[in-house]
Amino acid sequence: MYDLEPGRFHITLDWMGTRLSAGHTVDPDQYEPGVPIEEQAAEHLVDLTVQELAARFSLGLTDRWALDVALPLRDVEIEADFMDAQGQPLPDFVSIHHRDETISGVGDTSVSGRYRWKPLNLAGWFFDLSAGLSLPTGNTEEDPFERGSRGLSHQHLFFGSGTVDPVLGVAGVRQSKVVPTVGWLRVKAALDENSEGYQAGEQVSAGIAVNPALGFEKVSFTGQLELFHEGPSQWNGRDARNSGRTDLLANLGVSWTPAPDWTLQAIVRMPWNLEARGGQLELEPILSFGVTRSWSTREHTHDEGDEGHEEDDH
């Protein structure tokens, strides 16, 4: 958690990468149009290589208030394979459901105000309370299930909800020179469907982390347990097939502060699925690397006629 200081600006660039895979048998309503039944694929296999570069900005407005903005850029490489009833590959199979392609774009931008509360009766603790909006800067698609029912090519993957969604969060921090501790809860919920009839499922993230230095001056370590839940999304009031899941993640990381205004961080996240609706993507370990730079936007100058007097240059 950043120290709040009026005019103190932080920018963080986070890169994340992982691979995901999914496979499912093919129901008759998923058959390809114009293909004889005996030539239909019996199984769809999809592998995805996912990368995200997120830019996060934080500006201290006072010693209690801050403005936070986050903008993600995403890239997904999709590899689709098809198997016949005997489990043999169909290398030249063409599908309206899946295909080899790479999809890139901007995700939804979040803008939040954050207030730091330091209760007098809890020495060494502070709480960051945040509220804001997720803005629909990411792309959306037409209803893929409706298009599929008409035998049209469609896309299940897109980066935006298409709606303005409220985001609420709270984080509690126990300051300690030995083992600083952080706990957090974040909720994002779409209150209505977008122009294509899509309504994203609610997202809830909660976790706890410890950040011991273990005797190092410029290096600290991170151990986290995180619970992530995403409710089923909907298309025109009906739950989307294979959506809605709950995962537990165990995260290990290290941070290095080579200079007072610079921090480098690396984290490995190990996910375990606790619950899933229908056929879901299987997650592999998630790697992330980040760099944070901070500086004051308020310049200080010395008055030559008043040695030692310092004033803000706005």
C-alpha positions in Angstrom: 0.0 0.0 0.0 1.3 3.4 -1.0 1.9 6.1 1.6 -0.6 8.9 1.0 1.0 12.3 0.4 -0.6 15.3 -1.4 0.8 15.4 -5.0 2.6 12.1 -4.8 2.0 10.2 -8.1 2.6 6.5 -8.6 2.6 4.6 -11.9 2.8 0.8 -12.1 3.2 -1.4 -15.1 2.2 -5.0 -14.5 2.7 -7.8 -17.0 0.8 -11.1 -16.5 1.0 -14.3 -18.5 -0.6 -17.7 -18.3 -2.0 -20.6 -20.4 -5.5 -22.0 -20.2 -7.0 -25.1 -21.8 -10.5 -26.5 -22.2 -12.1 -29.5 -23.9 -15.7 -30.6 -24.3 -17.8 -33.1 -26.2 -20.1 -31.8 -28.9 -23.8 -31.8 -28.5 -26.1 -32.0 -31.6 -27.0 -28.3 -31.2 -23.3 -27.5 -31.6 -22.9 -29.3 -34.9 -21.4 -27.3 -37.8 -23.8 -26.2 -40.5 -23.6 -28.0 -43.8 -21.4 -30.9 -42.4 -22.8 -34.5 -42.5 -23.3 -36.0 -39.1 -20.7 -38.7 -39.7 -18.1 -36.0 -40.4 -18.9 -33.8 -37.4 -16.2 -33.3 -34.7 -17.0 -35.2 -31.5 -14.7 -33.1 -29.3 -13.5 -29.5 -29.3 -10.1 -28.7 -27.7 -9.0 -25.1 -27.1 -5.7 -23.8 -25.7 -5.2 -20.1 -24.9 -2.0 -18.2 -24.2 -3.0 -15.1 -22.3 -1.0 -11.9 -21.7 -2.0 -8.7 -20.0 -0.2 -5.4 -19.6 -2.0 -3.2 -17.0 -1.1 0.4 -16.4 -2.1 1.6 -12.9 -2.0 5.2 -11.8 -2.5 6.6 -8.3 -2.4 10.3 -7.2 -2.5 11.4 -3.6 -4.9 14.3 -3.3 -4.5 14.8 0.5 -3.0 12.7 3.3 -6.3 10.8 3.4 -7.7 10.8 -0.2 -6.3 9.3 -3.4 -7.5 8.8 -7.0 -6.7 5.4 -8.7 -7.0 4.5 -12.4 -6.3 1.2 -14.1 -6.2 0.4 -17.8 -5.6 -3.2 -19.0 -4.3 -4.2 -22.5 -4.9 -7.8 -23.3 -3.6 -10.3 -25.9 -5.0 -13.9 -26.3 -3.7 -16.4 -28.7 -6.2 -19.2 -29.4 -5.3 -22.7 -30.7 -8.3 -24.8 -31.6 -8.2 -28.6 -32.3 -11.0 -31.0 -33.2 -11.3 -34.8 -32.7 -13.5 -37.4 -34.3 -15.5 -40.0 -32.5 -12.4 -42.3 -32.4 -10.2 -39.6 -30.8 -8.3 -38.9 -34.0 -7.5 -35.3 -35.0 -9.3 -33.5 -37.8 -6.6 -31.1 -39.1 -8.6 -29.4 -41.8 -11.8 -29.0 -39.8 -13.5 -25.6 -40.0 -15.8 -24.5 -37.2 -18.1 -21.6 -36.4 -17.3 -22.1 -32.7 -13.5 -22.0 -32.5 -10.6 -21.2 -34.7 -6.9 -20.4 -34.6 -6.6 -16.6 -34.0 -5.1 -13.9 -31.9 -7.3 -11.3 -30.2 -5.9 -8.1 -28.8 -7.5 -5.1 -27.3 -8.2 -2.8 -24.4 -10.1 -4.0 -21.3 -12.5 -2.0 -19.2 -10.9 1.0 -17.4 -11.5 1.4 -13.6 -11.6 4.8 -11.8 -11.8 4.8 -8.0 -11.6 7.2 -5.2 -9.8 5.9 -2.1 -10.0 7.1 1.5 -7.5 6.1 4.2 -9.0 5.6 7.7 -6.7 5.3 10.7 -8.7 4.3 13.8 -7.3 5.8 17.0 -7.9 2.7 19.0 -6.0 0.4 16.6 -2.4 1.5 16.6 -0.4 0.3 13.6 -3.5 -0.3 11.5 -5.1 1.6 8.6 -7.9 0.8 6.2 -8.3 1.9 2.6 -11.9 2.3 1.5 -12.5 2.6 -2.2 -15.5 3.2 -4.5 -15.5 3.7 -8.2 -16.7 2.6 -11.6 -15.6 0.2 -14.3 -16.0 2.0 -17.6 -16.9 0.2 -20.8 -13.7 0.8 -22.8 -13.3 -2.9 -23.8 -15.0 -4.5 -26.8 -18.2 -6.6 -26.6 -19.7 -9.2 -29.0 -23.1 -10.3 -30.2 -24.8 -13.1 -28.4 -22.6 -16.1 -29.4 -25.3 -18.7 -28.5 -28.0 -17.0 -30.6 -25.6 -16.7 -33.5 -24.5 -20.3 -33.1 -28.1 -21.4 -33.1 -28.4 -19.8 -36.6 -25.3 -21.5 -37.8 -23.3 -18.3 -37.8 -19.6 -17.8 -36.8 -19.3 -16.3 -33.4 -16.9 -15.3 -30.7 -17.1 -16.2 -27.0 -14.0 -14.1 -26.0 -14.2 -10.4 -25.5 -12.6 -7.9 -23.1 -15.5 -5.6 -22.0 -18.8 -5.8 -20.2 -20.4 -3.0 -22.2 -21.8 -1.4 -19.1 -20.8 1.0 -16.4 -20.2 -1.2 -13.3 -19.7 -0.2 -9.7 -16.6 -1.3 -7.9 -16.2 -1.4 -4.1 -13.2 -2.4 -2.1 -11.7 -2.4 1.4 -8.1 -3.2 2.5 -6.8 -3.5 6.0 -3.1 -3.0 6.6 -1.2 -3.9 9.8 2.1 -2.0 9.7 5.0 -3.8 11.2 8.8 -3.9 10.7 8.7 -7.7 11.1 5.7 -9.0 9.2 3.4 -6.4 7.6 0.0 -7.9 6.9 -2.7 -7.0 4.3 -6.3 -8.2 4.0 -8.6 -7.2 1.2 -12.1 -7.5 -0.3 -13.1 -6.2 -3.7 -16.5 -6.5 -5.4 -17.5 -5.7 -9.0 -21.1 -6.1 -10.2 -22.9 -5.3 -13.5 -26.3 -4.0 -12.6 -27.8 -4.3 -16.1 -27.2 -5.9 -19.5 -25.5 -4.2 -22.3 -26.8 -3.3 -25.8 -26.2 -6.9 -27.0 -28.1 -8.4 -24.1 -25.0 -9.5 -22.1 -24.7 -9.0 -18.4 -21.4 -9.9 -16.7 -21.4 -12.0 -13.6 -20.4 -10.5 -10.3 -16.7 -10.7 -9.3 -15.6 -11.0 -5.7 -11.9 -11.2 -4.7 -10.8 -11.6 -1.1 -7.5 -12.5 0.4 -4.7 -12.0 3.0 -1.0 -11.4 2.5 2.1 -11.2 4.6 5.2 -9.2 3.5 8.2 -10.1 5.6 11.6 -8.6 4.8 13.5 -11.5 6.5 16.3 -9.2 7.4 16.9 -7.7 4.0 17.1 -3.9 3.7 15.8 -3.5 0.1 14.0 -6.8 -0.5 10.8 -8.1 0.9 8.8 -11.3 0.2 5.1 -11.9 -0.3 2.9 -14.8 0.6 -0.8 -14.6 -0.3 -4.0 -16.7 -0.2 -6.7 -15.3 -2.5 -10.3 -16.5 -3.1 -11.8 -15.4 -6.4 -15.5 -16.0 -7.3 -17.2 -15.1 -10.6 -20.9 -15.6 -10.9 -22.5 -16.9 -14.2 -22.8 -14.3 -16.9 -26.1 -14.0 -18.8 -27.3 -13.4 -22.3 -30.8 -11.9 -22.6 -31.7 -13.1 -19.1 -30.4 -16.7 -19.5 -27.3 -18.0 -17.8 -24.4 -18.5 -20.3 -23.2 -22.0 -20.7 -20.0 -22.9 -18.9 -19.8 -19.6 -16.9 -19.4 -19.1 -13.2 -16.5 -20.4 -11.1 -14.7 -20.2 -7.8 -10.9 -20.5 -7.5 -8.4 -20.5 -4.7 -4.9 -19.0 -5.5 -1.7 -19.4 -3.5 0.7 -16.6 -4.4 4.4 -16.2 -3.7 6.4 -13.1 -4.7 9.4 -10.9 -4.1 9.9 -7.2 -4.2 13.1 -5.2 -4.7 13.4 -1.5 -4.0 16.7 -0.5 -5.7 16.1 3.3 -5.1 13.5 5.1 -2.9 11.1 5.8 -5.8 11.5 2.5 -7.6 10.0 -1.0 -6.9 10.3 -4.2 -8.9 8.1 -7.1 -8.2 7.6 -10.7 -9.4 4.8 -13.0 -8.3 3.8 -16.7 -9.1 0.2 -17.6 -8.6 -0.9 -21.2 -8.3 -4.7 -21.6 -8.9 -7.0 -24.4 -7.8 -10.5 -24.6 -9.0 -13.1 -25.1 -6.2 -16.3 -25.0 -8.2 -17.2 -24.6 -11.8 -20.4 -24.6 -13.8 -20.2 -26.8 -16.9 -17.0 -27.3 -18.9 -14.5 -24.7 -17.8 -11.0 -23.6 -18.6 -8.2 -25.3 -16.7 -5.7 -22.7 -15.3 -2.0 -23.1 -15.3 0.4 -21.2 -13.0 0.2 -17.4 -13.6 3.4 -15.3 -13.8 3.5 -11.6 -13.3 6.1 -8.9 -13.2 5.7 -5.3 -12.2 7.6 -2.0 -11.9 6.4 1.0 -9.9 7.8 4.5 -10.1 6.7 7.3 -7.9 7.5 11.0 -7.6 6.0 14.2 -6.2 4.1 16.5 -8.6 4.8 19.4 -6.3 8.1 21.2 -6.8 9.9 22.9 -4.0 12.0 26.0 -4.4 14.1 28.2 -2.1 13.5 31.9 -1.8 16.9 33.5 -2.1 15.9 36.2 0.4 14.7 33.8 3.0 17.2 31.0 3.5 15.5 27.8 4.5 12.0 28.9 3.6 10.3 26.3 1.3 7.1 26.8 -0.6 5.0 24.8 -3.0 5.3 25.8 -6.7 1.8 25.1 -8.1 
